[in-house]
Amino acid sequence: QVQLVESGGGLVQAGGSLRLSCAASRRTLSGYVMGWFRQAPGKEREFVAAIGWTTGITYYADVLKGRFTISRDTALSTLYLQMNSLKPEDTAVYYCAADSRRTVRTMVALSEGMGYWGEGTLVTVSS
């Protein structure tokens, strides 16, 4: 069982930056892939980025590559998402997820059940 708690969301002006954090309850996440997803109002949840907890291998949604950076601190069991050059269309609830059965590339498949989800943190980007 893994509990995930996101933090760091808030209101930011366009062009600004935010860093989201996701604290995992499980001390050892070896073999897990962790990811960030987001869901804008009235839209479906979409993949943002993923990272192999042990390998550090990353994978991004093409449209976000270059502005967002996923990372992890294995000692703190914490996942991060650094978001730069934010745009109003980045406004969404951002969710952290973990799955021991996937690769960083297969994390995009939301049609399949995800291992664990956090409750989400709201990011609002004003124009």
C-alpha positions in Angstrom: 0.0 0.0 0.0 1.3 3.5 -0.9 -0.3 6.7 0.2 0.6 9.8 -1.9 0.1 13.4 -0.7 0.7 16.3 -3.1 1.5 19.8 -2.1 2.8 23.0 -3.7 -0.1 24.1 -5.8 -1.5 27.6 -5.8 -2.1 30.7 -7.8 0.7 32.0 -10.0 0.9 34.5 -12.9 1.6 33.5 -16.4 5.3 33.1 -16.9 5.9 32.1 -13.3 7.1 28.9 -11.8 5.9 26.4 -9.2 7.3 23.2 -7.7 4.9 20.5 -6.8 5.8 17.8 -4.3 4.4 14.3 -3.7 5.3 12.6 -0.4 5.0 8.8 -0.5 4.2 6.9 2.7 6.2 3.9 1.6 9.9 4.3 2.5 11.1 1.9 -0.3 9.8 2.5 -3.8 12.2 0.3 -5.6 10.7 -1.0 -8.8 8.0 1.6 -8.9 7.3 4.2 -11.5 6.0 7.5 -10.3 4.2 10.0 -12.4 2.4 13.3 -12.6 -1.0 13.8 -14.3 -3.3 16.7 -14.5 -7.0 17.4 -15.1 -8.3 20.7 -16.3 -11.9 21.8 -15.7 -14.2 19.9 -18.1 -11.4 17.8 -19.5 -10.1 14.3 -19.1 -7.1 13.5 -16.9 -3.9 13.6 -19.0 -0.3 12.4 -18.5 2.4 14.9 -17.7 5.6 13.1 -16.8 6.9 9.9 -15.3 10.2 8.7 -13.7 11.5 5.3 -12.7 12.2 5.4 -9.0 15.3 3.3 -9.1 16.6 4.1 -12.6 15.8 7.8 -12.7 14.7 7.4 -16.3 12.2 10.1 -17.3 9.5 10.4 -19.9 7.4 13.5 -20.7 4.3 14.4 -22.6 5.7 16.0 -25.8 3.7 19.2 -25.4 5.3 19.9 -21.9 8.8 18.8 -22.6 11.2 21.7 -21.9 9.0 23.5 -19.4 8.3 20.8 -16.8 10.9 18.7 -15.0 10.2 15.6 -13.0 12.6 14.5 -10.3 12.7 12.5 -7.1 14.5 12.4 -3.8 14.8 8.7 -2.9 15.9 9.4 0.7 12.8 11.5 1.3 10.5 9.3 -0.8 9.3 12.5 -2.4 8.5 13.2 -6.1 8.7 16.6 -7.6 7.5 18.5 -10.6 9.2 21.8 -11.4 7.0 23.8 -13.7 8.4 26.9 -15.5 7.0 29.4 -17.9 3.5 28.6 -16.8 0.6 29.3 -19.0 -3.1 29.8 -18.3 -3.8 26.5 -20.0 -1.7 24.7 -17.4 -4.4 25.4 -14.9 -5.5 22.1 -13.6 -5.6 19.7 -10.6 -2.2 17.9 -10.6 -2.1 14.3 -9.4 0.7 12.1 -8.3 0.6 8.4 -9.2 2.6 5.3 -8.5 2.6 1.9 -10.1 4.9 -1.1 -9.7 3.8 -2.8 -12.9 4.5 -0.1 -15.5 7.4 1.4 -17.3 7.8 5.2 -17.7 6.3 5.0 -21.2 3.3 2.8 -20.2 2.3 5.3 -17.4 0.5 7.2 -20.1 -2.1 4.5 -20.4 -4.9 5.8 -18.2 -7.4 3.3 -19.6 -5.7 0.7 -17.4 -6.0 0.9 -13.7 -3.3 2.9 -11.9 -1.7 1.4 -8.8 -2.1 4.5 -6.5 -3.3 8.0 -6.8 -2.9 11.1 -4.6 -5.7 13.5 -3.9 -4.4 16.2 -6.1 -3.2 19.8 -5.8 -4.8 22.7 -7.7 -2.6 24.9 -9.9 -4.2 28.1 -11.2 -2.3 30.2 -13.7 -3.7 33.7 -14.2 -3.2 35.7 -17.4 
